[in-house]
Amino acid sequence: MRWGHHLPRASWGSGFGRALQPPDERIPFLIHWSWPLQGERPLGPPRAFIRHHGNLADSASRFGRHGRLFPSASATEPIQRYRWNLAEWFSRLPREERQFGPTFALDTVHVDPVIRESTPDELLRPPAELALEHQPPQAGLPPLALSQLFNPDASGRRVQTVVLYGTVGTGKSTLVRKMVLDWCYGRLPAFELLIPFSCEDLSSLGPAPVSLCQLVAQRYMPLKEVLPLMAAAGSHLLFVLHGLERLNLDFRLAGTGLCSDPEQPEEPAAIIVNLLRKYMLPEASILVTTRPSAIGRIPSKYVGRYGEICGFSDTNLQKLYFQLRLNQPDRGCGSGVSAAPAQRDNLVQMLSRNLEGHHQIAAACFLPSYCWLVCATLHFLHAPTPAGQTLTSIYTSFLRLNFSGETLDSTDASNLSLMAYAARTMGKLAYEGVSSRKTYFSEEDVCGCLEAGIKTEEEFQLLHIFRRDALRFFLAPCVEPGRAGTFVFTVPAMQEYLAALYIVLGLRKTTLQKVGKEVAELMGRVGEDVSLVLGIMAKLLPLRALPLLFNLIKVVPRVFGRMVGKSREAVAQAMVLEMFREEDYYNDDVLDQMGASILGVEGPRRHPDEPPEDEVFELFPIFMGGLLSAHNRAVLAQLGCPIKNLDALENAQAIKKKLGKLGRQVLPPSELLDHLFFHYEFQNQRFSAEVLSSLRQLNLAGVRMTPVKCTVVASVLGSGRHALDEVNLASCQLDPAGLRTLMPVFLRARKLGLQLNSLGPEACKDLRDLLLHDQCQITTLRLSNNPLMAAGVALLMEGLAGNTSVTHLSLLHTGLGDEGLELLAAQLDRNRQLQELNVAYNGAGDTAALALARAAREHPSLELLHLYFNELSSEGRQVLRDLGGAAEGGARVVVSLTEGTAVSEYWSVILSEVQRNLNSWDRARVQRHLELLLRDLEDSRGATLNPWRKAQLLRVEGEVRGLLEQLGGSGS
């Protein structure tokens, strides 16, 4: 997936009359109309909309039976071409949707949002200061379906103009898109012709005169032939005006004159005004979508019905959305790997339980946009990750889909980007929360950040618009017990993202920095000119001290530059300290924390009366690194939030300096993964290679290695040049796909630990390929506690036969049995470098163990063979002890804690393996083997008169009895 490509907002042009363009060229238009974040919109009651591919001809025949406007064949053919082009155009996927699979289609299944009819009196009522609560529908005004929008009103009058309004993220664009597709496929029989207009496109035309017929013909060439019939269409003609807030409309006669001729050239805004006045094409139906702040631009006398798009106000709608979205097949993005149906069902069930618990996620998913974000995040966490996709890019793309091209107020001369305003205000609130370690905000906190620095009437007007249109997008009322009246960011990660954005945009400035910058710029401009003039005068007059004084003035910009540099270093220091906090409440890595916040945590929740835990913000530094990547900076520039290259470079240098100091410390596995995830989000291989050049041990033991985590580790460490002394991935729930992803990292490892991963014979194919790779440098390979079986060992021996690096191999408790040990005995001589082989606890009998021991004795390099805890008889153990203790050369065989009447020098190795695996091995079987070892120790102690040996044997007996007591057995 290409994430960094610029997606400008394109005008419609005359593309509908030509051959269809390649999909990528049509994406900009679709993003304007089909932002998936603005909602796959459930309606109550929920209903599904299935796209009928290839049935345009059927819809045409149905339409022909009811048609009155275009009965002739000469008129029907252009209409059908128009329908087909329009359907193809609106069916194209934006890039952000392609992550869900190559066959995923937004118009396969839709869930409609709740549309609540409202009255002009409601709209005139002054809103509350923080209108974040969803208002319940009034009595007598039930929710509306799309098919009911133009039904007669309560008094029986025909409705010709409908205004749908909703805040950012409620699904206005997707609602329009669905209506257009419904018409294209014949599901809106009440309208014989539907003509959609983008108000953003119309506003880009400026004041240049153009007629309505020209507007239609330029954008939809097939309709050029039927334009003369448009005036006679009456109410069967539907105009869709999307995004009215982009147009400056003046309904005063002095501002916009009357015009009823569709062929008369006028300004585009004047044409829209006369359409809404019902002075031009008075019988036509009109559907308008807008943000709440722009409702008043149309006088209420020209509106037949108002409808508020309320999003998913019912959790059943949210669950339906998630079921349809997450159960889509082919989610592997063409990689050939997709999430198993059982895994998808499990995700849906966990998410549904979390929604039913009325947790904060249900309040967040009130907005269809956030339902999309939840699905995109779950897909990122649990499905194979497309190349180059990062968590930061998902959030940045999410904001682009909602705010791209959006200005705060089209009537304001500053043309301020809505996202830039949000970054300044919501970013300030988010950063203050991070710095004070809180996620709950009072109304005073919110108002303090919104109203900071506001002095003029224009600034108050912009604040009022932001409150009405976008505040609910970022903040939601807290629904947790004991937190009434407080607000939280809609999703927890959004607070950390906005805080990071606030920092990287350079919006956080101290008073000294603000004043110092202005003074430095002024002194820098004036100082050079004054110094030059005084330098000339000093040659004629005795004023030699003055040039020295003004030369000092030129030092001011440098001092300020150093002050800014110190500020960047302070931010980098705070970021790194946040990344490596030892007292973090969560022990899990940030990716597991995100999954838990979405899917919920199984088990009892913390009681509200308990003391609050310290909040953690481990995503904040990771988002800071991600926002400095080239792709995210390009997308932010489209949103009106540019990050200068020089600022990004200086921030990166400050971060690298601090990471170089603190990054050398040994980190616990989960924190180490967070460190690697930071580098993955940063997407700068040179930066990561320099910072991680001192990393020699990769210890991720116990971290659940999901596909995305494997991708993170492979992307960050796979291209490094220096060898890794040890890679420990014990108990990481790895699967064969994870092994293949991590192959570049394995090739850099000298010691590789893959214990306790449930790897079976299938995984041995990948291990064989690893051992046969010409760059393999592994010397120690630990595969204990994996069900490799005899079939897996056969594959491993193929790899060992062609490998020249492995010297130590552990196959402890791998289910080999007699067959596996006999296979090892037959093929052991194919490898000439092996020095130590551990096949303990594999259920092998005397015959197979003795055959392997004899083969080991004949091996040219093998020095040590572990055979303890196998199903050996007393006679078998004695034979193996005698064989392993022979004076001539060959491998030593370890089968017990004793060697004759002395303690084996490997007794601590044996008991440490038992202690380490006590909870995962069969307790009864381990207990039986320990009792046999204890009997051997007692027999040896009784057979020796050496007091030193007796003391050693007694010490080891005590260790064995301690293990037996842990198992619940008899230690006596």
Summary of the structure (lengths in Angstrom):
residues: 972
radius of gyration: 35.9
end to end distance: 65.8
largest distance: 120.8
contacts: 3217
relative contact order: 0.06
helix: 52%
strand: 8%
